[in-house]
């Protein structure tokens, strides 16, 4: 990614604009039955100016900010249960929780993880991008969609505002007194987003118009050009236009409305700090009569809360009937009661069993006391006795606190193990996890067997204990803090320990939450997934050879599980080199995969789990035994893999290969290598002392004293000259440090200088065994000098050099360089960067910035990534501008990019594609930033690519569901389950993939629906029978004519039909079975040159049913949709205004819920090799021979 241009004199500042949200709405359309069509509040994805609604772009109702006036849309008790979808990363989950905590902090709503509540919100990813229902829909789950580029704190907080019950601000009836809508600047088709509500439809709860609301559009939302306003605030009394569209925090108006909507008590608050206090109103001078206060304390899951009453003086009555303070063990008024207190006796300390407390104070007598005063403290760690729960590092999702130590002792029910899975993990990294770490032990004490010692940024693998007890310890040091971790624990059963071995014929492998049967190499599981039969794989003892997937070079079959065990002689290692690799899947590798392990005497070591089309790197075993396992599921097949294995003697495994220091094994040989400060002797094995001068220039790296990790030699002097990217300061962090101790470090020592040599200012002289704190230079250069005398030697040191951005820079007459990040040119800038530079010149001179390259994430108001320039020493000086995007030069905004592809040959399931020259595509776009019109200049420079060489391959089919009747967009993996209201149409399409023969014609035979992914499920409903709509249905399927696909390149490769949705009913009660519906079709292909017609002729509609007993016919193959459709009840959808389209999902029937996870993991494209082709003519047979 590169945008290259020169800017003289600086960039133009961009004005503020909407970055996240919008709302689709139009006049209400009333059905014949008097019901109204409405849709949901949505926020368009950033950088995508127009969103399309899967329910029709103009079928949505007008929306309003204010709050919902319908009582049923208020969440009872202000409690909002939530579920976060499994496709979100740990960082995204942390953002969601930060946004929820923000709403909790300033209002009395509470977000809790869902247990068994009927109504709850689900964080998911819909095609609408950013969208949500307004208020509580009821009757099941409802979506809050956080799509691509929506995972920002402010956008999530905005969407949660809709969940709470908020509409948008700019649609209020009084908006024209405060803003002007400039309709000529609005994108075509988006005008309805700016319609005004009628006075009778709005309830603003007495609050005035709020420019600062997080629910307000920005100035250029849905604008035709980034610099054109669509909403212009009117000037205030001082002639200033208020800012609108902020996505930083709740405004005071937002807070006031939410508190009124949920009738929050006048006093009390939500407390989220680890320590704090609160008291009765008026304390110690007396509380007023009829007071009502509620405090909610919320700390990190895994922590407990301790309350200490330091003063108590309330009117005393029997059972504390009149004045009292009540403490409940949970998040709301119905939580278990821990105590009800009154009188003047100070209660004993109260400790919660979890991470939330509810404290309520009421007074209803005329005899008043002083009140009470309470201190609270979050206690991390402790004993946990329950079968499931969550543990997080203190202060998660914010950075954990320094010098913290937490120990948890978890016990679940007898007879079970404990399973632990991590949702997020970010702990300061160190090779040995010496600073901050999480330690897990298999028992209840620090002496129990160690399960793992973890730090860094990768989530640990799932963990299972050997008993029902686990000991966990989190520790942080005094310096660097990170986000920490979030983990779930639960009771786990080992099915393989049962007397029947889990029912497995050969081997049983326990997994978290389940188990699986496996077979010896050379055997595979049968259809019952428990028995084994002879198949692919086996034991291999040859030194080298080739392994291929079953069926090679054709596509591998489905439902295969092959294991190859490659065993070489002792002292040998085995290497795998993949020549071809093409499996279904992506980074997750849930469906088809190859797993490679080294089998060691006491354990096995996983090298990797691979899928997709990217060839793995060369893999070398840790010993002389390697296991390679291939698994395919029951859907998509690909070409498979071809891998060469070869064995090589590891000379280093015995006597270190005769090397004095380090031995490195190479194929067919080995080599010796010396440690830092030594060079290899002429004999190729020994090491001798060498010069010790080092020049380091990378953004980061590791350095160490000579002979590390052994003791450094005597009489040694070494230097390190470190240079970093201009504009970034060198930082050195010590991992290990042990140098001869002396009070003044007069003997052995390490000196560090703030500059390029030892004449620069000294940063420090270090010795002893105490690890120095990180040292940061003031510039991009640092010089280190290590010295040892003739006597005592120690291990020395190991340190990491890196960079810190920002600092003081001196401008001179000769231009100097400044780069945004230390790895400029190699990598994009990192996330969460915050850099400040102060550039000074001599008196009498100014500072000029000339940008040679500028490319920062683009937002209309530069609200996310940006660079600001101030005319002074700090941010209190006048701001010269805030900049982002690709850049501006003169009166022109410019973006340019180049795509370069070198010569390559790729072989896949369809043959190979060869390119015999370099292909370059250069694009340059520019447009003026001034004026009302925005003409765009685009220049494309390219060489025509050479013609491709194609080869025949198998035929593939795909069944997909379109989002509307135009068949221009289709639901993707993340959109399933698709949600429809009864009698809404479902637009289905079956098409041929990867074929360019215009004479091929796709023929549909049968299409049917089932309530499970199994196409042979006994409960079925026919859709098409013999290629024609099933007639025994009041809502008949409609076939789309050939002319409907005339705009496609190969219309005959597509078959489309519209299904008017229905529901399955119980065979006896005839009641609707709410839940999931899966679509299936059987098809074949016909060639247009055959004598018989390839077109199915359907009779006119008659009353009666065509036979639909056998959808599977000989000579046809079937294809299924990736995921299910959920049919909701046909009910009024009122006041569900949306920021795009989001859908509430009703609770599915039990049978549907059981298949939900299966459906989301099923592949959309089922590869079918068509077995029957008409072969009436010899020429036609030759034409399609490659398809058979």
N, C-alpha and C positions, 0 to 999 in steps of 0.2 A: 504494500500500500504506500503510494508515494505521490505527493503533490509538490511540484517544484516550481517556484517563481520567486522573483525578487520584489521587495516592497521598499520603497524609498520614503522615509519619513513617517512610517507607522501605518496602522490599519484603521479603517473606519469603524466606529462603534456601532454594534447592532442594538436595535431597540428591543424592548421586552415583548415577548409573544407567548402564546399558549404552547405548552410543551407536552401536554399529556391528555387532556380530556375534551370531550365534546358530548353533545346529546342529540340523537335523532328524534324528531317528533313531527307530527303532522296533525291535521284536523282529525277528530275521532271518526272512525268508520263503524257504523252500527250495523250488526248482522240482522238478518230477518227475525231472529229470536230475541232481539233486543240487546244482545251482548256486544261488548265493545272489544276491538282488537287493540292491545297495547303491547309495548315492548319494554326493554330494560335500559337502565342508564349505562352508557358506554363511554369509554375514552379511546380515541383512535390511537393506534401505535405511532410512536414518534417517527418522523421522517416519512410517514405514509399518509399523504394528505387526505385520502378518502377511504372510508371503511364501507364494506357492503354487508348488509344484514342477511343472514341466512333465512330470515322470515319475511324478507321483502324490505327494501330500503325505505319505503315510504309507508309502512304499515304500523309505525310506532306513534304513540300518543304524545301530545305536548307534555313538557316536563317543567318543573318549577324547582327552585332551590327551596327555601323554607323547609318545613318538615312535614312528614306525612300526617294527614288529618284522620287517618283510619286507625282506630284503636287496635285492630287485629294485626296491624303491621308493626306494632311496638313489641320488642322482645321482652317477655315476662321477667320482671326483676332486673332488667338491664343485662341479663346473662346471655351471651352469644356463643354457643358451642361452635367449634371449628375443626376442620380436618385439612391437612396440607397434603396435596397430591405427591406421589412418590417420584415424579419427574423433576422436582425442583432440587437445586443444589443446596449445600449447607449454607452458603452465603445468602442465597435467596430466602431460605427459611429464616435466617437471622433478620433480614430486612422486614419480613412479614411480622415477626414477633416484636421488632422495634416499633413498627407502626401501630400494632395493637396496644403495646404498652403506652404509647403516646396518647391514644384515645383514653385509656384507663387512667392515666395520670391526671388528666384535666377534666374528666367527667365522672359519672358514676356507672358507666357501662363496664362490663367485665367479659373478657374473652377467655374461654376455657376449652381445653381439648375435649372433643366429644367422647362420651362413653356410650350411653344408650339413648340419648335424646332423639326424639323423632325429627325435630326441625334443627338444621345446622347449616353452616356455610362450608363450602369446599373450595379451597384455593386450587385453581386448575388453569388450563391454557386453552382458550377457545379461539376460533377464527376471528372473533370480534376484537381481539387484542386486549384492551383494558375495558372491562364491563362488569356490571353487577346489578342485581335486583335492588330496588329501593325498599328498605325495611325488611320485615320478616314475612316471607311468603307462606310458610306453614305447609304441613303435610309431607315433609321429606327434605332432602338436601337441596340447596340452592347454590348456584355457581357464583364465585367471584373470580373472574378471569384476569390473570396477570400474564399477558402475552409477551411477545418479543419486544424488548426495549421498554417494557412497563415496570421492570423490577427496580424501581427507584423508590426511596423512602416516601417522598412526597406524593407520588402517583398511588402507591399502595394506601397511604393515609387518605387520599381522596376517594378511592374506591370503597374503603371501609366507611367513609362518610355516607355513601349510598346505603351500605348495609345497615348502618345505624338508623337511617330514615331520612336522609337529606336529599333534596333535589339540587338543581343548579341555581345560582344567584341571578344570572343575567336574564332569566325568564320571568322574574317577578312582575306583577302588574304595574308597579311604580318605577320600573327600571328606566323609562324615558326621562325621568327627572334627574337621572344620575349618569346615564351613558347614552351614546348615539350609535345606532347600528348602521354601518356603511354597507349597504346591500350590494352595491356594484363591485365591491372587492371580495365578495363571498364566492367560493368555488361553486360552479354549477352543480346543482343537485343537493347542495348542503344548506340551502336557505332555511329549511324547516328547523334547523338547529337553533335558529335565532328568533323564532316566534314567541310572542308574549302570552302569558297566561291570563285568563280572565280572573277578575277580582274574587269571584265566589269560589274559585278552585284553590286558593292559596291561603295558607295559615302560617304567617311569619312569627307567630307567638309574641307579637309586640316589638320585635327587633327591627332596627332600621337597616337600610341597605348597606351591605358590607363589601366594600371594594377589596378588603384584605382577606376575604374568605378563601379557604382552600378549595371551595366548591365553585369559584368564579372562573370563567373563561379568561384567557389572556387576550391581548389586543389583536393578535393576528391569527387566532384560531380559525381553521378552514379558510385561510386567505389564499387568493390567487398568486400572491407573491410574498416572499418573506418580509418585505418592507412595507406591505400594504396593510392598513388597519381594517379589521372587521368590526371591532368594538372600540369606541373611543370614549374614555371617561371625560365627563364634563369638568371644567376647571373649578377648583374650590375658590374660596374668598380671597386667597392669596395669588390666584392666577395659575396655580399648579395643577396638573392633571395627576390624580392619584394612580399609583401602580396597581395593576390587577394581574391575576393569574399566578400568584405565588404558590409554590409547591414545597414549602419548607416546614410549616407547622400549622396547627390550628390557630385561627384568629380568635380574638376575644369574643367576637360575634358568634363564631362557630361553637365555642365553649358555652356561651350563655344559652344558645338555642338548644344544645344537647341537654344541658342541665334542666331546662324547662320541659323538654320533651319527655324526659325520663323522671321528672319530678324528684330531682336529687335534693336531699336535705340541705337546708341553708348553711349548716356548718358541718365540718368534717372534710376529709380529702382522701385521696389514694396516696399511700406512702410506699415508695419503691427503693429508697436508699437502704444500705445494709444496717445503718443505725439511725435512730431518730427519737423524737418525742412528740407527745401531743397532750392536751389537757382540756378539761371542761371549759366552755365559754365563760369568760370573766374571771377565771382562776387567777389569783387566790381571793379575789374580792367578792365572789359569789356568783352563781349562775342564775340566769333569768328563769322565771316560771315557764313551763310548757316548752322547754327546749327539746330539740331533737337533732342529734348529730350522729353521723356514721363515718367511721374511719375504716378503710380497707388497706391492709398491709399485704404487699405482694413482693416476695423475694424470689431468688432463682430456684427452680425445681432441684431438689436434693438438699436444700437448706431448710432449717426449721426456724421458727420465730419465738423468741423469749420476751415476754412482757414483764416489766418490773414496775409495780405501782409504788411510787415514792411518797405520795400524799393521797388521802382519801377522806372526804367529808361530805357525805350525801345524807339527806333525810332518811332515817331508818324506819322501815315498816316491815310487817310480817310478809315473808317471802319476797321482800324488796318490791312490793307491788307498785309503789308510786314513783319514787326516784331511784334509778338504778343505772349501772353500766354493765352491759352484757358482752361476753366474749364467746365467739363461735369459731369452731375449728374448720374453716373453709372460706369460700368466696362469697357467700350470700347469707340471707337471713334464715334459710332453712338448713344451714349446716349444723352439725352436732354442737350442743351447748357445752362449753368448758367451764362456765361460771357466770353467776349473776350476783353483783356486789352492790352493797349500800352501807350506810353507817360510817363509822370512823375507824374501823379496823382495817389496816393495810393488808390486802390479800397476799397470799404466797405467790411467788413467780409462776406465770402461766406459760407453758411451752406447747406449741402446735405440733401436730403429727405430720404436717406437710408444709408447703411453702406459702400458704395464705391464711390470714386471720380476718374476721369480721368483728368490729367493735361498735356497739350501738349504745348511745346515751339518751335517756329520756327523763324528763322531770314533769310531774303532774301535780305536785303539792305546792302549797303556799309557804311551807317552811323550808327555807333554802340554806344550803351549806356552802362551804368554800369551793367545793368541786373536787377534782382529782388531777393528778399529774402522773404521766406514764412515760417510762423509757422503754424502748424496744431495741432488740439486736438480732441480726440474722446469724444463726449458728450453722456453719457448714459441716457436713458429715453427720455421724451418728449411726444408730442401729435402725435398720429398716426391716420390718416384718410384714411383707405382703407379697403377693404373687406376681405383680406387674407394677411398673412405675417408670419414672423418668428421672435421670440425674444429669445435671448440667454444672459446668464450672461456675464459680461465683461471679455474679454480674452478667452472665451470658444473656443476650447476645452481644452485649458490649464487652470491652476488654476486661479480662480478669484483673484482680487487684494484685499489687506486688506483695511479696513476702507472705503468701497465703499457704496454709496447709489444711487440707480437708481429708478426713478418713471416713469412709462409709463401710458398714458391715451389713451385708444384705443376706437375708434368710428367706427362702420360699418354703412351700409345703414339703413335708417329708416324702421321699420317694421320687423327687424330681431333681433335675439339674437346673442351672440358671443360664439362660441365653442372654447375650448382650449384643445389641446392634447400635452402630453409630450413625447419627444423622448429619453431624457436622464435627469437624476436628481441625483445630488450628492452634498449636502450641509451639512456643519458641523452639526452633530447631537447633540440635547439636548432635554430633556424631554419636555420643554416648548418652544423650538426653540428660546431661549433667545439671542443666539450669532449671528449666520448667519441665514437668513431666506428669504423666498419668501412669500409675502402677497398679496392676491387677493381679491378685493372688488367689489361688484355688483353696480357699478356706477362710477362717475368720481372724487370722492373725498375720502379723508381719513376717512370721517365720513359715507361713504356709508356702507350698510350691509356687514359684513365679509363673504366671501365665504370660505376662508381657509388660514391657517398660516402653512407653510410647511418647513420642513428641513429633514435631514437624507438621506437615500440611496435608498428608494423605490419611483418609479414614482407615483405621485398623480393620482387619478382617473380622467377621462375626466371631464371637467368642462363646464357648460352652464350657461350663465348669464340670468337674467330675462328681460333685455332690450338690447339695442344696444351699451351699454357703459360698459367698465371695467377699473378698476384702479389696477395697479400692482406695487408692490414695492419690490426691492431686496436690502438687507442690509448685510454687512459683518463687523465683528469686526477687531481688530488689530492683531489677532493671527492666528489661524489655517485657511488655505485656501484649498478648494477642487475644483473639476472640474466645478461645477456649474450645469446649466440646459440648455436645448434646448427645446423650445416649439413652436408649430404652432398655430395660431389663424385664424379663418375664420367665415364668417357670417353663422348663423344657423336659420332655420325656424322651428317653432313649429306647425307641421301638426295637432296635437291633438286640437289646439285652433280653427280650422276651424269649421264652423257651422255643418258639417256632422260628427264631431268627428273622422275625418280621415277615415270615412267609417266603423268604428268598431261597432259591435253590442253592446258590453258591455263596455270594458275599452280600452282606447288608451294610450300608453306609448310612449312619445317622446324620441328618442335617437339621439345622435350626427350624423347629416347627414341623418337621416331617422326617422322612427317610427315603432311601432309594436302594434298589437291588442292583448289583453289578455282577459281571461275569469274569471268568479267567480270560487272559489273552487268547484270541482265536475263537471266542464264543460271543454271542450277543443275546440280548434279552428277546424273548418272544413277545407276542401281542399282550400277554397278561402282565408284562413288566416284572415278572418274578422268576419265571423259568428261563433256562439258557439253552441255546442250540448252537451247533457249529456254524461259524460265519467268518467274517473278515478278521484281520488282525493275526496275532500269533507271536511266538517267541522267535527272535532273530539273533543269531550268534555270528553271522558274517561280519567282517571288519568294515565293509562298505556295501552300499547298494541303494535301491530306490524304493520308496513307499508311495503309493497313490491311493486316493480315495476310492471307495467301491464304485464300479461302473466306469472308471476312467477309460478313455477321455470323454465319455458322455457324462451327463449330469448324474450326480449321486442319487440314490433312492432315498425316500423318506423313511423315518423311523429306524435309522441305523445307529448302532453303537459298536464301534470297533476299537480294539486296544492292541497296540503293538508294543512288545517289551524287547528292547534292544540291549543285549548284554555283551560287553567286550571283555577281553582278558584283564586281569588285575593290573593296576598302574596305567590303564588306558582311560582316555576320555572320549566321549562321543559328541560329534557336532552334527547339527541339522542345518541344511541350506535349502530353502524353498525356491523352487523354480517357477511354479505356478500356484496361485492361491486365490480362490474365489468362492466364498461361502456367504450364505445369508447372514445378515446382521450388521451391527454397527459397533460402537464402543462397548455396549452393554454385554453382547454375546450371550443373549438369553435363549436363542433358538438353536442355530447350528454353530458348532465351534470345534476347534482343535485345542486340546489341553496338553501341555508338555511338562513333565516332572522329572526330576532326578531322584531315583530311588536310592536312598542312603541306608546304611545298616540299621539305624534306629528310627528313621523318619523319612519323609519325602519332602522335597523342596520344589515348590511351584515356580517354573520359569515364566509361564504366562498362559492366558486363555485368549485365543485368537479367532477372529471372524472378519467378515467384510472382504474387501478386495485389496487391501494393502498387505504386501508380503512381509512376514516377520523378519527381523534381522537374524543373522546366524546365531544359533543357540548352541552352547557348549555345556555339557553335563558337569556336575560337580564330582562325579565318580565314574564308575564303569557300567552303570545301569541307568537306562533312560526309558521312560514310559510315555508313549504318545497315544492319546485317546481322541477319537473322532465321534461326534454325535450329531445327528440330524433329527429335526422334529417331523411332524406330520403334514407340513405345508410346503413352503417354497424350497425348491432344489436349485443348486447352482453347479458350475463345472467341477468344483472340488479343489483338490490340491495334488501337487507332485513335489516330493521332497527327497533330496539326496542325503543319506547319512554316511558318515565316514568316521573311523576310529583312529586315534593317534596316541602314541605313547606319551605320557606326561613325565618327562625326565625330572621335572621339579618336585614331583611327589616323593622322591627318595633322596635323602641327604641334601635337600635344597638344590639339587643339580650340581653340587660342588661350588656354588656361588657363595662368596663371602657375605654379601648383603641380601639382595633380592634376586629371585629366579623367576623369569617370565616364560611361560610355555608358548611356543609357536608351532604351527602345523609342520610336522616333520623334523622339528628341531627345538631349541630353546635358546635363551639369551640371559646373561647376567646384567644386573643394573645396580648402580651404587646409590647410596643415600645422598642427601643434600650435603655439599661440602667435599665430596669425593668424586674421583673419576676412575674409570675402569683401567685396571692394569693391562699390560700387553698380553698377559696370558689369558685374558678374557674371563677370568673368574674372580680374581682378587681386586680390592679397591684400595686406592691410595689418595692421600689428601690432595686437594686441588684449590685453585683460587675460589674465593667465596664472595664474589661481587655479583649482585643480581639487579636486573632492571625489569620492573613489572609495570605493565601498562593496561591490563585488562580491567573491566568494570569490577570484577571480583576474582578472588583466588585464595589459595592457601600457601602459607610459607612457614618454615620451621627452622630451628637451630640445626647446625651441622650434626649429622649422624642420628637425628631424631628417628625413632623414639628411644634409642639408646643414649648413653651419656655423651655429651659433646666432648671433643678432644681438648687437650690443653694447648695454650699459646695459639689461640685461634682468633682471628678478626674477620668478621663478615659484615657486608653492607647490603642494604636493599634500597634502591631508588624507585619509589612508586609514583607513577603519574596517572591521573584520572582524566576523564572528559572535562574540558573547560567548563567552568560554571558549577563544578561539583567537587566537594571536599573529600579528601581521603579519610577513611575510617578504618581503624585496626581494632579487632575484637579478639581477645585471647581465649583459646579453648583450653590450653594446658600451659602451666608456667611453673618452672622449678629451676632456679639459678642460685648459686652459692650465696648464702645470706651474709650481709654486712650492714652495719647501721648506716653507712654512707655509700653503700654499693661501690666500695673502692676496689674490690677484686674483680669477680666476674659480674658483668652487668649488660643491660640492653639500654641504649640511648635512642630517643626518638626526637626528630627535629621537624619544625613547622616550615618546610621548604625543601629545595632540591639538594641540599648538601649539609655538611656538619657546621657550616657557618651560619645557618639559619637559626632562628630562636629555638631554644630547646623546649620540648614539650614534657620531658621527664626522663629520669634515670631509674631503672627498675632492677630489682634482684629479690631473692628470697622465694618463698613458696606461695605467697598470696597472689592470686590472679589479679592483675591490674584491671581497673575499669576500662571500658572502651575509650580509645583516644581518637579525637577528630582534629584534623588539620584545619587551618583557616582558608586554605587554597586547595588546588587540585594536585599538590605535590607534597610528599612526605619522605623523609630520609631516616633510615634506621641503621644503627651500628651496634653489633654484638661483639663483646670482647671477653676472652677467658685467659686467666693467668696460668701459671705452671703447676698449681697444686690441685685443689678440690674440683671435681667435676660433678655435674648433676645432669638430669635428663634434658634440660633446656626448655624450649617453648614451642608451641604450635599456635598459629594465629591465622585469622581470616582477614584479608583486606577487602574492603568494599567502599561504597561511596555514600555520602549524605548530600542531598541536593540543597541548593541555596548558599547564602554566604555573602561576604563583602567583596565586591569587584571594583577595580580601579580602571576608569576609562582614560585612554591616552589618545594622542593625535593619530597614532597608527591603530587601525581597527583590530579588535579582538573578537574571539568567537564565544558564543554562549549557546549551550544546547539544553533542550528541555529535560532530557534524561540521560543517565550515564551510558546506556546501551543504544544510544541514538544511531540509526543506520543498520543495526542488527535486529532490534526488536521494537515493537510499539511501546509507548510509555506504559508503566504499570498502573493498576487501579489504586485508588485511595492515596494518590500522591498529593503532597502539599508543600510547595517549594517557594521560598522567598529570597530574592536577591536584592541587595542594595548596591547600586552602581554609582560611584562618586567620581568626580573629575576635579582638577585643580580649580582654585578660585578664578573666576572670570571665564570659565568654560561651561558649556552645557553638554548634555549627553544625548546622542542620536542613536536610535535603534533602527537598523536596516535588516529586515527579515529576508533571509535567503530561501527558507522553506518554512511553510506553516501548514499544519494539518492536525486539527484538534476536533474531537467529536462535535458535530454541528447541532446546535439547538437555536431556535428562533431568538431566545433571550439569553443564550449562553448560560443556562441555569445549571448545567452539569459539569462538563469539562470546560475550562476557560483559562485565559491568561489576562491578568489585569496589570495596568501600568499606572503608577502614581507619580505625581510631580513633586517628589520629596523623599524623606527618609522612611516613611512607614505609611500604613493604610489610612492614617488620619489626614494625609496630604490630599490635595485636589486630584481626583481620578481623571486620567487622560483617556481611558477607554477600557472596555472589557471585550475580549476577542475570542472567537472560536471559528470552526469551519475550515474551509480550504484556503481562504485568504481573499484579500481585496487589493488591487493595485490601481492607483488613480481612481477613475470612475468605473472600473470594471472589476467584477467578482469573477475569479478564475478557478476552475478545477481541471486538473489533467491527470491522466493515469495511463499506464502502459502495461499490456499483458504480453509476456514473452513465453513461448513454448518451444523447447528444443526438440531435437529429433528423438523419437521414441517409438517403440513397438509394444503394443499391449495385446495380450491374448486373453480372451474371455470365452464364455459359453457360446457366443455367437460367432466365433472365429477371431480374426485379428484385424487391427487397423494399423496401417503403416503410414508414417509421415517421413518424407525424405529431405526436409529442409527446415530451417528455423522459421517460426511464424511469429510475427510481431503485430500487435494492434495497439495503436496510440490514439487516445481520445483527449481532446481539449475543448472545454466548454467555457464560455464567458457570457456575462450579461451585465448591462449597466445597472447601477444601484440607485440611480435617481430617475425621476419621471414617473408618470402613472402607469405607463405600459412597460412590459418586461420582455423585450425581444431577446431571443436566445441564439447565440452563435455556437454551432457545434462543428468541430473539425475531426474527421476520422482518417487516419493514415494507416494503411494496411497493405500487405502483399497478399495476393490471393493464395489460399492454401492449395497444395497439390491435391489432385483427385485421390479419394480414398479407395482402398482395395477391400472389397467385402467378400465374405464367405458365408455359405449357408449354415444354418443351425436349427435348433428345435423351435417350436412355436410356443409362445407364451400368451396367456389371457389374463385379463384383469376385470374385476367387478368393483365398481366404485359408485358412490352416491354423490350427486351434484347438490350444491347448496341452493340452487333455484332452477326454474324452468328453462333458463337460457343455456344451461350446461357449459358455462364459462369458468366456473370455479367448483372445486370438489373438496369434500371433507378430507382432512389429513389424519395421520395416526392419532395426534393429540386431541382431535375433536370427538372421538368416540368415547362413550355412547352418544349418538346423535339423538336429540330430543325432539319429538313431534307431538302435536296435539291430535287427537283422534279426528280422522277425516282430512287432515292436512296431507298434501301430496308428498310422496317420496320419489325423487327423480333418480332412477338407476340407469347405469350404463355398463355394458360388457363390451370390451374391445380387444382386438388382437394387438399384441406388443411386438415391436422390433421386426416388422415385415413391411416391405415396400412394393410388393406385387399388387398392382391395382385390380387384377382379376380375381383376387381372393375375396370370398364372401363369407362372412360369419353367419352361421345358422344357429339360432336358439331353439332348443327342444323343450325343456321344461325349466321353470323357475318356481321356487317355493320358499316358504318361511318356516322357521322352527324357533322354539323358545330357548335353544341352546346352540352352541357352535357345531354340534354334530349334525351333519346334513341328513343323516338317516334316523334322526329322532322320530319316534313314533307319532308324536303330536306334530302335525304339519298342516299348512294351509297352502293350497296351490295358487299360484299367481299366473303362470303361463303353462298351458298344456298343449303339447305338440306345436309349440311356437305361437299359440293363439291365447288371448286372454281367457282366463277361467270364467265361466258364465254363471256359476253358482254363487254369485257375490253381488250384493247391492251396489257396491262401489267398484265397478269393473276396472281392471287394469287397462291402460291405454297405450298401445304401441305407437311410437313416434315414426312417421313415414320417412322414407329415404331422403326426401327433400329436406327434412329437418337437420340432416347431417351434411348438407351440400357445401357448407363452408369449410369442411375438413379436408385435409389432403387426400385421405383415402376413406371416403364415406362408407364404402361397403365393409370396412374393417370394424364398424361400430354398430351396435344394436342398443336402442334406448327405449325405455318404457317408463310410464308414470304409474305408481302404485298409490291408491288412495287408502290411507292407513286404516287399520282395523285393530281388534284386540282378540287374543285368545280368551275363551270362556271355559268355565268349569263344566264338565260333561253332565253333571247332575243339577247343580244350582243355577247354571247359566250365568253366574256372576263373572265380571271381568277379572282376568288374571293380570294385574299390573306387572310390568317388568320388561325384559329385553326380548327383542325379536331379531333373528339373524336371517339374512337373505342368501339363497343359493341358486345357481343355474347350471344346467348341463348344456353342452354345445358341441358343435363340430364345425369343420371348415369345408367350403365348397369352392371349386374353381369355375370361373365364369365361362370357360371354353367347353365345358361338358355339355352333352346333348340335353340332359334333363334340366329343368329350371331349378335354380338355387333359391327361389323366393317362396316362402310359405304363404299360402292363400288361406285366409280365415273366413268362415261363413259369417253372415250377418248375425247380430246378437239374437239369441233365442232363449226362451226360458228352459232351463235344463242344464245339466252338468256334464261336461266332458270327463272322461275317465282320468283320474289323477292318482292312480294307485302306485305306479312304478316310475318315479322321476328318473331313476338310473336306467338307461338303455344301453344295450351292447353297442360298442363302437363310439360312445360319447364319453366325454370327461366332464367333471364338474368343477366349478369355481365358487368360492364363498366370499362374502364381504369381510373386510378386516375386523370390523367390530359391529356391535348391535345398535339397534334403534330402540329408544324408550318412548312409548306412547303414553302421554299424559292424559288425564281426564279432560273432557271438553267442558271447561268452566270459564267464567269471566276472568279476564286477566287485567284487572283494573289497576291503575296507578303503578304499573311496573315500568316506569320510564327507564330508559337505558342510555348508557354512554356508548352504546354500540349494540351488540346483541349478546346477551348472556341468558342462560336458561335455567330455570329452577327444575330440579329433577325430583319427581315424586319417589317415595319409598318403593323400591322394587320388591316383588314377591320373593320369598326365600329362595325359590329355585333360580331366580334371576341373579340374586346377589352372589350365589355360589359360583356363577360363571363370569362375573364382571372382570375379575383379574385375568381369567383365561382369555377373555375377548380382547382386552387391551394389549395382550402379548401376542395375539395371532397375527400372522403376516397378511397384508392386504392382497398381495399379488401371489396367486397360486399358479405355479408353472405347470402347464399341462402339455403333454406330447399327444397331439391328436392322432388317434389310431386308425381312423377311417377317412379316407379321401376318395372321392370319385375318380376313377381312372378310366374314363371312356375313350380318351384319345392318347396316343403315344406321346404327342407333343406336350400335352398337359401333364402326363406322368413325369416327363423329364423336368418340366417346370417346377414341380412341387416335390421332386424326389428328396430334397434336403429336409422336407418337413416331416417325413415319415420316420 
